[in-house]
Amino acid sequence: MIFCIIPNEGAQALTDLKMIKDRYGFAPGAGYVETNLPSVRFFWSTEPVPRAPLIYNAGIVWILQGRKTGYLGEHVFQYDPDHYLVVSLPLPFDCATFASPEDPLLGLFVNVDPTDLHELAPLVRPGTTCSKKATTLGLSPAEADDDIKGAIDRLLKTLCSDTASKALGAGIVREIVFHALNGPHGAALQALANPDSHFDRVGRSIVEIREHYQKNIDIASLAATAGMSAPVFFRAFKSITGLSPLQYIKATRLNRAKGLLIAGGIGVADAAHQVGYESAAHFSREFKRHFKVSPKQAQAAGYQPIDI
C-alpha cells in the first residue's frame, strides 16, 4: 500500500479538487466513495478523529488536503501535503485525523494490481533483485517528487470524466505504481514482487489471518503456511508489520468487530462471537483497551474503520 500526500499548489490544483468535490460529493462526517476506476476510491473527513487503530490493505493513498499522523509501534509519521506512505502489506496501525468543516481532509486510495507490480518491478532496476530475506518495515514515509505529483494531477483530471477514466485511467495508475517502485521506499514493494521472499511468505500468512481470523490460529500453523521455521517467521513478521503475529490477529478481530457494530443490527455479544471471542466480557475489555472506548460507545459514535 502507498499513502501519498500531495500538495495543492496553484489555481489548477484547486480547480481540480473543486471538480472532484462537485462530481463525487462528500457529505459531513467521514467515509469513502467509489470512483470511475474500480481500483480507486476517495475518502474524506469533515471532523477531527482522535488517534484510533485502523487497517489498510496494500495499495496507494494520497492526502489531497488536510493531514494525518500515523503510529506503528515506535514509528510516528505524518500524512501531509509533502509526503507519501508506502504500505506494502495490509497493516493495522493507529491514525489521528486533523480536519474540520472549514478545512476537511480529502484523500485518494488506489489498490496495487499484483500483475502491474510483477511486470514493473524488474524494469525499475534491471538486472537486480531484492534479497529474499529483506524485512523492511512494510510502512514507510517518503517525500513526493514532481513525477508522482504530476501523475496524481492527471489522475484527478481523468476521474472527472467517465470516458477519460476508461481510456486513460489504468495507464495513469500503472505510471503511479512505477514511480512508487522507483521512490525512496520502493524496495518494500519490489520485495513483495519477488516470489518466495520473506515479504511474500509473510504476505501468505496475512492472507491466512484475514480469511480465518475467527478461528484459533497459532504461530506454528502460520509459520507452516509461510514455509518458515517458527522463530524465523516470528522475527520476519514483526520486522515487516511492526507487530507480533498474535497482536496482528487481535487487531484484525477487533477492527472487524468494530465494523460489525457500527454497521448496526448486531449486539456486542454477537459481534464478539462472530470475530472469534468466546466471552463477551473478555471481548469488551480488549476492545476498550484497543480503541480507548467501549463497544457500545464505538457503536454510538458511528465512525467506521477504513478497511479497504
C-alpha positions as CSV (number, residue, x, y, z in Angstrom):
1,M,0.0,0.0,0.0
2,I,1.2,3.5,-0.6
3,F,-0.1,6.6,1.1
4,C,0.7,9.7,-0.8
5,I,0.2,13.2,0.4
6,I,0.1,15.7,-2.5
7,P,0.3,19.4,-2.2
8,N,-2.4,21.7,-3.6
9,E,-0.3,24.2,-5.4
10,G,-1.7,26.7,-7.8
11,A,-5.1,27.6,-9.2
12,Q,-5.2,24.5,-11.4
13,A,-4.9,22.1,-8.4
14,L,-7.6,24.0,-6.6
15,T,-9.8,23.8,-9.7
16,D,-9.2,20.0,-10.0
17,L,-10.2,19.5,-6.3
18,K,-13.4,21.6,-6.8
19,M,-14.3,19.5,-9.8
20,I,-13.7,16.3,-7.8
21,K,-15.9,17.6,-4.9
22,D,-18.7,18.7,-7.3
23,R,-18.7,15.4,-9.1
24,Y,-18.4,12.9,-6.2
25,G,-19.8,14.9,-3.3
26,F,-18.5,14.5,0.3
27,A,-21.2,14.6,3.0
28,P,-20.5,15.9,6.5
29,G,-18.8,13.2,8.6
30,A,-16.3,10.6,7.3
31,G,-16.4,7.9,4.7
32,Y,-15.3,6.8,1.3
33,V,-16.8,6.7,-2.2
34,E,-16.2,4.6,-5.4
35,T,-14.8,6.3,-8.5
36,N,-15.0,5.6,-12.2
37,L,-12.0,3.3,-11.8
38,P,-12.6,0.0,-9.8
39,S,-9.2,0.3,-8.1
40,V,-9.6,3.9,-6.9
41,R,-11.6,5.4,-4.1
42,F,-11.8,8.8,-2.4
43,F,-12.0,9.0,1.4
44,W,-12.8,12.1,3.5
45,S,-13.5,13.5,6.9
46,T,-15.0,16.9,7.9
47,E,-14.3,16.4,11.5
48,P,-11.2,15.5,13.6
49,V,-10.8,11.9,14.6
50,P,-8.6,11.1,17.7
51,R,-5.9,8.6,17.4
52,A,-7.5,5.2,16.8
53,P,-6.5,1.8,15.3
54,L,-7.2,1.2,11.6
55,I,-6.3,-1.4,9.0
56,Y,-5.5,-0.5,5.4
57,N,-5.0,-3.0,2.6
58,A,-2.0,-2.9,0.2
59,G,-2.5,0.0,-2.2
60,I,-1.8,3.7,-2.8
61,V,-3.4,6.6,-1.0
62,W,-2.9,10.3,-1.4
63,I,-3.9,13.0,1.0
64,L,-5.1,15.8,-1.3
65,Q,-5.9,18.2,1.5
66,G,-5.8,18.1,5.3
67,R,-3.3,15.9,7.3
68,K,-3.0,12.8,9.4
69,T,-0.5,11.4,11.8
70,G,0.2,7.6,11.8
71,Y,1.6,5.4,14.6
72,L,3.1,2.0,14.0
73,G,4.9,0.7,17.1
74,E,7.7,3.2,17.8
75,H,7.4,4.8,14.4
76,V,5.5,8.1,14.1
77,F,4.9,9.6,10.6
78,Q,3.0,12.4,9.1
79,Y,0.4,12.5,6.2
80,D,0.8,16.0,4.9
81,P,1.0,17.8,1.5
82,D,4.7,16.9,1.1
83,H,5.0,13.2,1.8
84,Y,3.5,9.8,0.9
85,L,3.5,6.4,2.7
86,V,4.4,3.1,1.2
87,V,2.4,0.3,2.8
88,S,3.2,-2.9,1.0
89,L,1.1,-5.3,3.1
90,P,-2.2,-4.9,5.0
91,L,-1.1,-3.4,8.3
92,P,-3.0,-2.3,11.4
93,F,-1.7,1.0,12.8
94,D,-3.0,3.9,14.7
95,C,-4.0,7.1,12.9
96,A,-5.2,10.6,14.0
97,T,-7.1,12.8,11.5
98,F,-6.9,16.6,11.6
99,A,-9.9,18.0,9.8
100,S,-12.9,20.4,10.2
101,P,-15.9,21.5,8.2
102,E,-13.9,24.6,7.1
103,D,-10.7,22.5,6.3
104,P,-11.8,19.0,5.5
105,L,-9.5,16.1,4.8
106,L,-9.7,14.5,1.3
107,G,-7.6,11.6,0.2
108,L,-7.3,9.0,-2.6
109,F,-6.9,5.3,-2.2
110,V,-5.5,3.1,-5.1
111,N,-5.2,-0.7,-4.9
112,V,-2.0,-2.0,-6.4
113,D,-2.6,-4.6,-9.1
114,P,-0.2,-7.6,-8.4
115,T,0.2,-8.1,-12.2
116,D,1.4,-4.5,-12.6
117,L,3.7,-4.9,-9.6
118,H,5.4,-8.0,-11.0
119,E,5.7,-6.5,-14.5
120,L,7.1,-3.2,-13.4
121,A,9.4,-4.2,-10.6
122,P,12.1,-5.8,-12.9
123,L,12.1,-2.6,-15.0
124,V,12.9,-0.3,-12.1
125,R,16.4,-1.7,-11.6
126,P,17.2,-4.0,-14.5
127,G,19.3,-7.0,-13.6
128,T,18.9,-6.5,-9.8
129,T,16.5,-8.1,-7.3
130,C,15.8,-7.5,-3.7
131,S,17.1,-10.0,-1.2
132,K,14.6,-12.7,-0.5
133,K,15.4,-12.2,3.2
134,A,14.6,-8.5,3.1
135,T,12.4,-7.5,6.0
136,T,11.9,-3.7,5.6
137,L,9.1,-2.3,7.6
138,G,6.0,-2.5,5.3
139,L,5.0,1.1,6.0
140,S,7.5,4.0,5.5
141,P,7.1,7.7,4.6
142,A,8.8,9.2,1.6
143,E,8.9,12.7,0.0
144,A,6.7,13.0,-3.1
145,D,8.7,14.1,-6.2
146,D,7.5,16.0,-9.2
147,D,7.0,12.8,-11.3
148,I,4.5,11.2,-8.9
149,K,2.8,14.6,-8.2
150,G,2.3,15.1,-12.0
151,A,0.8,11.6,-12.4
152,I,-1.6,12.3,-9.5
153,D,-2.7,15.6,-11.1
154,R,-3.5,13.7,-14.3
155,L,-5.4,11.0,-12.4
156,L,-7.6,13.7,-10.7
157,K,-8.5,15.2,-14.1
158,T,-9.2,11.8,-15.5
159,L,-11.6,10.9,-12.6
160,C,-13.8,13.8,-13.6
161,S,-14.7,12.1,-16.9
162,D,-16.2,8.6,-17.5
163,T,-14.6,8.5,-21.0
164,A,-11.2,9.6,-19.8
165,S,-11.3,7.2,-16.9
166,K,-11.9,4.3,-19.2
167,A,-9.4,5.3,-21.8
168,L,-6.6,6.6,-19.6
169,G,-7.2,5.7,-16.0
170,A,-5.5,2.3,-15.9
171,G,-2.4,3.6,-17.6
172,I,-2.0,6.5,-15.2
173,V,-2.4,4.2,-12.2
174,R,0.3,2.0,-13.7
175,E,2.5,5.0,-14.0
176,I,2.0,5.9,-10.3
177,V,3.0,2.3,-9.3
178,F,6.1,2.7,-11.4
179,H,7.1,6.0,-9.7
180,A,6.4,4.5,-6.3
181,L,8.6,1.5,-7.1
182,N,11.3,3.9,-8.1
183,G,10.9,6.0,-5.0
184,P,12.8,6.0,-1.7
185,H,10.9,3.1,-0.3
186,G,10.2,1.2,-3.5
187,A,12.3,-1.7,-2.2
188,A,9.4,-2.8,0.0
189,L,7.1,-3.1,-3.0
190,Q,9.8,-4.7,-5.1
191,A,10.4,-7.3,-2.4
192,L,6.7,-8.0,-2.4
193,A,7.0,-8.8,-6.2
194,N,9.9,-11.2,-5.5
195,P,8.5,-14.7,-5.3
196,D,9.4,-16.6,-2.2
197,S,10.8,-13.6,-0.4
198,H,10.2,-13.0,3.2
199,F,7.7,-10.3,2.2
200,D,5.9,-12.9,0.0
201,R,5.9,-15.5,2.7
202,V,4.7,-13.1,5.4
203,G,2.0,-12.0,2.9
204,R,0.8,-15.6,2.7
205,S,0.4,-15.7,6.5
206,I,-1.5,-12.4,6.5
207,V,-3.9,-13.8,3.9
208,E,-4.5,-16.8,6.2
209,I,-5.1,-14.5,9.2
210,R,-7.5,-12.2,7.3
211,E,-9.5,-15.2,5.9
212,H,-9.6,-17.2,9.2
213,Y,-9.3,-14.7,12.0
214,Q,-12.4,-16.1,13.7
215,K,-10.6,-19.4,14.4
216,N,-7.8,-20.3,16.8
217,I,-4.7,-19.6,14.8
218,D,-1.3,-20.4,16.3
219,I,2.2,-19.4,15.3
220,A,3.2,-22.9,14.2
221,S,0.4,-23.1,11.7
222,L,1.1,-19.6,10.3
223,A,4.8,-20.4,10.1
224,A,3.9,-23.6,8.2
225,T,1.8,-21.5,5.8
226,A,4.7,-19.2,5.2
227,G,7.1,-22.2,4.8
228,M,9.4,-20.9,7.6
229,S,10.5,-22.1,11.0
230,A,8.6,-20.5,13.9
231,P,11.5,-18.4,15.2
232,V,12.4,-17.1,11.7
233,F,8.7,-16.4,10.9
234,F,8.1,-14.5,14.1
235,R,11.2,-12.2,13.5
236,A,10.3,-11.6,9.9
237,F,6.6,-11.0,10.6
238,K,7.4,-8.4,13.3
239,S,10.1,-6.7,11.3
240,I,7.7,-6.2,8.3
241,T,4.5,-5.4,10.1
242,G,5.7,-3.9,13.4
243,L,3.5,-6.3,15.3
244,S,3.8,-9.8,16.5
245,P,1.5,-12.4,14.8
246,L,-0.8,-12.6,17.8
247,Q,-1.0,-8.7,18.0
248,Y,-1.9,-8.7,14.3
249,I,-4.6,-11.4,14.8
250,K,-6.1,-9.4,17.8
251,A,-6.1,-6.1,15.8
252,T,-7.8,-7.8,12.9
253,R,-10.5,-9.3,15.1
254,L,-11.2,-6.0,16.9
255,N,-11.3,-3.9,13.8
256,R,-13.7,-6.4,12.1
257,A,-15.9,-6.3,15.3
258,K,-15.9,-2.5,15.3
259,G,-17.1,-2.6,11.6
260,L,-19.9,-5.0,12.5
261,L,-21.1,-2.9,15.5
262,I,-21.1,0.3,13.5
263,A,-22.9,-1.2,10.6
264,G,-25.8,-1.8,13.0
265,G,-28.2,-4.6,13.7
266,I,-25.9,-6.6,15.9
267,G,-25.2,-6.6,19.6
268,V,-21.9,-6.7,21.4
269,A,-22.1,-10.4,22.3
270,D,-22.9,-11.4,18.7
271,A,-20.1,-9.2,17.4
272,A,-17.7,-10.9,19.8
273,H,-18.7,-14.4,18.8
274,Q,-18.5,-13.6,15.1
275,V,-14.9,-12.5,15.3
276,G,-13.8,-15.4,17.5
277,Y,-14.3,-14.4,21.1
278,E,-16.0,-16.9,23.4
279,S,-16.5,-14.4,26.2
280,A,-18.3,-11.1,25.6
281,A,-16.8,-9.7,28.7
282,H,-13.3,-10.6,27.6
283,F,-14.0,-9.1,24.2
284,S,-15.3,-5.8,25.7
285,R,-12.2,-5.4,27.9
286,E,-9.8,-6.0,24.9
287,F,-12.0,-3.7,22.7
288,K,-11.8,-0.8,25.2
289,R,-8.0,-1.4,25.7
290,H,-7.5,-1.3,21.9
291,F,-9.9,1.6,20.9
292,K,-10.0,3.5,24.2
293,V,-13.8,3.4,24.1
294,S,-16.3,0.6,24.9
295,P,-18.0,-1.4,22.1
296,K,-21.3,0.5,22.8
297,Q,-19.6,3.9,22.7
298,A,-17.9,3.0,19.4
299,Q,-21.3,1.9,18.1
300,A,-22.9,5.2,19.1
301,A,-20.1,7.3,17.6
302,G,-20.6,5.7,14.2
303,Y,-17.1,6.2,12.8
304,Q,-16.4,3.3,10.5
305,P,-12.8,1.9,10.5
306,I,-11.4,2.0,7.0
307,D,-10.5,-1.5,5.8
308,I,-10.5,-1.2,2.0
